[in-house]
Amino acid sequence: MPIVSWPADSRRAECAADSTLLACSLAASLPLAHACGGNAKCSTCRVLVLEGAAHLSPPTEAEREMATRLGFPEGVRLACQARIHGDVTAWRLVIDAEDEALVEGELENTGPHSLGEEQHVAILFCDIRNFTTFAESHSAYDVIHVLNRWYVRAEKVVQSANGRIDNVMGDGFLALFQEPRDAVRAALGLVAAANQMSAWVESQFGSGFRIGCGVHAGDVVLGAVGAGGARRMTVVGDAVNLAARVEAETKNAGVDVLVTAAVWERVKDQVEGGKTVDVLIKGKSGRYALHEVRVKG
């Protein structure tokens, strides 16, 4: 008989062939949630299959619809639909009543859905230099007008480089790209756009307009975060924090764009290099070599 192992619960159970993961767990007195009674109308019986995925039946139509609707990553199955044909190791994803309320809320939410998945991406952080000083000495209308004028330009640059702005944080933003070369292309494009905008800001307000960009590539966790209408797709992880630190170093180095070694190795033949700075990064151990990039030629 097939054996289903639940390492988080330190349980193993023999199951009848072709029984569902849900039926098997309940027969073994493992309290796997199933708010809809096992009819694929909810997702409270979702599990992460760690081993033996090939020993489960293919997703049913109802399970495929739920997986698409909620953005299930690879390996997540509805226990009420997955039938067992061999040994399987799985992990319960809904543990208590608070978890159940959360996943039921996902079904009612009209915002983006994703349970979370790891991705390797290029991350660009961009920040307007000394904008706090500008904001303190100009009207609220002028501050917002300048920001909106900038973000219209910035979004066009990022999109033209095959990226998307993931998060706007006042006078700074985070953008994501699949390829480091695209992120660097966007960074250089943003610098050019900022230089063009600087002439307008100078004519209107008597001050310049300059940005700094930091680019890093690494693994992140992508998922839908938030509650109710505030739910949105975003990324978290050490790579995101490092990219933000790199951007902060541009001001100390007196340059517009800095990239990490992971990015530099991918783009060094396509851009012109400038200075290299060897720095300690807050929250990180060891020293990091950061490379200035400029438009080639």
JOFEN-V619374 format. One line per field, one symbol per residue. ss: DSSP state (H for helix, E for strand, - for the rest). Layout:
ss=???
//
This chain:
ss=-EEEEEHHH-EEEEE----EHHHHHHH------------------EEEEEE-HHHE----HHHHHHHHHH-----EEE----EE---EEEEE----HHHHHHHHHHHH--------EEEEEEEEEEEE--HHHHHH---HHHHHHHHHHHHHHHHHHHHH---EEEEEE--EEEEEE--HHHHHHHHHHHHHHHHHHHHHHHHHH-----EEEEEEEEEEEEEEE--HHH-EEEEE-HHHHHHHHHHHHHHHH---EEE-HHHHHHH----EEEEEEEEE------EEEEEEEE---
//
